[in-house]
Amino acid sequence: MIRAVILDDEVKGSNLLQHKLQVFSDVLEVVSIFNDPKKALLPIQELQADVLFLDVEMPIMNGFQFLEALGQFEFEVIFVTAYNIYTLDALRANALDYLLKPVDPEELEKAIEKLRKRIHGKEAMRKMDIQDVKSTSSRIALPTAEGIHLIKREDILRIEAMSNYSVFYLISQSKIIVSKTLKEYENLLEDRNFLRINRSVIVNLDYVVKYKKGDGGQVETIDGAELEVSSSKKQVLMERLFS
């Protein structure tokens, strides 16, 4: 069963969407509705939702600001808004779909089908026993929609969180976007020469060429990227770089 959450500052709008989603009650359950984005920030992380139906125009914090405040999350996002001017922003936020109010039933059905396929793909990737591939070579398997990329660990410059995706930056100056969280790769690479230096970045310490002092400081990598270090990670970074 797909677990869905609705966030819309208009009670009427959220209730109407919930009513329309009842058509898909055999595959989808609305587990919570929020009408205040600030009140949704903490509890939404505990709901283990598969999808968030998110309004854009809301007071105090709009939909994009809400996602930014969340940081990293694993659920899919479907924007539901009365405005058609945010499609590019939704694309940049890696939204699964963008529905205009009043929501057309056929468009909603297409979005739910797309959601089902995306969740099925995620589950299939989770079931892959990629650990065998990783344990027998120096390569890491990165599942994408096109297939599985086998990348040498030493070819990875850094990994950055992008919503519920991870972006691998390679020394070849190419990048690979993977629908898995940064936490999963932190666990995988923790015994290698990689370190998560803040909420959003794991860096290959072999390619750090400079450390700049500060509260947490900054590291500069061989490609010229300057990356913030959280104060909580400064000590372990110092130990790993200079011990």
N, C-alpha and C positions, 0 to 999 in steps of 0.2 A: 504494500500500500504506500502510495506517495504521500509524504507528509508536507502539507502546504501551510504557509503563513501569509496573512494579508496585512499590509501596512498602508493605510490611507487615512488622512486626517479627517475626511468626511465620513461620518458614520453611515449615512445613506449610501454612499458609494461602496464602502466595504461590505455592507450587508447585501447590496445588490449583486456584487461579484460573488459573494459566498453562495447566494441563491443560484446563480448561473453555474457555479462549479458543482452543484449537487447532481447535475446531469452525469458527472463522471465519478459518482460516489463508489462505483465498483473498483476504481483504481486510485482515487485520490480522496484524502481526508483533510479538511481544514482544521488544523490543531490549535490555531490561535489567531485572533484578530487584534491589531493595534491601531489606535487612532492618534498616538503621540509618538513621534520618532525617538525622542529622548527616553521615554519609558520603555521603548522596545529594545534599546541597545544591549542591555545585560541579559534579559530573559531569552532573547532570540537565540543566543549562543547555546542555551541549555535545551532548546526544543528539538534539536537534531532534525531540523527541517530539510527537505529535499529541494524545496523551491520557495522563493519569496515573491509574491505579487506586490509590486512596489509602485506607489504613486510618486510623481516627480515634484510637483508644486505643493509644498507643505510649509507652514509657518515655522520659523526658527531654524529648521534644518530640512533642506530638500532631499530628494531621494539619493542623489549622487553624494551629497555631504554625509548622508547616513551610511552609505557603503564605505566611504573614506574613513569615517569614525570607527566602523567595525574593524577595519584593517583586513585581516585574512578571514575568509569564510569558505565553507565547502558547498553551500547550497547554490542552486541555479537562481537566476534573477529574471523575472518577466516584468517589465515596466507596464503599468496600466495608467494612462494619462489622457487628459483632454487635449493635450498639445502635441502637435506633430513636429515641433522644432528641435526636439532633443534626440533624434534618431542617431546622429553622429556621436553624441555623448554616450548614448546607450551602447553603441558599437565599441567604443573605447573602454567601456566598463565591462565588456564581454557578456552583455546581457543575452539570454537565450532568445528572447522575443520582445516585441514592442507593440502593445495593443492600445488602440485609441478608444476612449469613452465616447458614446456608449459602446460597450464591447459587443462586437458582432459574434453571434454564436458559432458561426463557421470558422472565424478567425481564432476563436478560443479553442475550438476543437483541434485546429491545426497546431496551435501552441502546445496543447496537452500531448498530442502525438509526438511532437518534436521533443518534448520533455521526457516522455516515456523512452524514446530512443536514446536520448542522452544518458539517462539513468541506467538503462540496460548496458550501454557502452562502458560506463564507469564500473559497473559491477563485474563485467567481463574482464576489464583490465585488472581489477583487484584480485580476481581469481587466478590470474596468470602467475605461474610459479617462476617469477623472474629471478628469485633469489638464486636458483641454480646457475643461471647465466652469470650473475654477478660474482658468485663465489668461485667460479672456475676461471675467471679472467680478470684483467685490470679494467674491464669495460663496465659501463652502467647502461641498463636498458631503459629507454625513454619511450613509453607508449604514447602515440599520437593518433589522430584520426586517420592518417595515411598509413600507419604501420608502426613498427618498433625500431627506433634508432639505437644503434649500439655505439656508444661514445666512450672513448678512453677517458679515464678520470683526469689524467694530466692535460687533457684538451679543454677542460672546463675552467673558465676564468672566474665566474661567479654565477649564482642563482638568485633571482629576484622574485618575490611574490607579486602577483598581479591579480587582485581579487582572489578567486578560488583557483588560480592557475599558478604554475611556476615557469619562469622564463630562464632558460639556460643560455648564457653568453659564452661563446667558445673563442679560442685563440685564433680561429680562422675568420673571426669577425662576423660569423653567422650566429643565429640564435634559434632555439627550438622551444616552442610553447607546449607545455604538458599539462593535462587536466588532473593534476595531483597537487597536494598542498606542500608547502615548504617544509613542514614538520616531518613529513615522510622521508624527505631527502636528508634532513638534518640527522635523523636516526640512522640512515643508511651510511652516511659519510663521516659520522662523528669520530670513527677510529682512523680516518685518513687525515690528510693535512688540510682539512676544511674547517671553518668556524663560522657559526652564525653570529654576526657582529651587531645585529639589531633585529627588530621584528620582521624586517622585509628582505634581508640580504644574507646569503651564505657566500663566503669568499674563499677562494683557493689561496692559502697563505704563501704558496710558492711563487705567486705572481704579485705579491705586495712589494712595492719598491720604495714606499715612503710612509712614515707615520707622522702625522701632525698633531701636536699637543692640543689639549682642550679638556673639557669636562669628561667627555668620553674620547674625544679626539676624532681624527679622520685617518683613513688609510687611502693611499693612492695605489692603484694597480697598474700593471704594465701597459694597459691600453689607455691610460690617462684618466680613468674614472676615479672620482673622489667620493668616498663612501663614509657616511657617518657611523661612528661606533657608539653604542649605548654605554652609559656609565657603568652598568652592571656587567658589561663584557670587557671592560678595559683591562682588568687585572689578568684575566685568562689570555687575552690577546698579547699582553706584554710577555707573559710567560712562554707562550707558544712562539712568538717572534724572536725573543732575545735570549731565551734560556739555552 
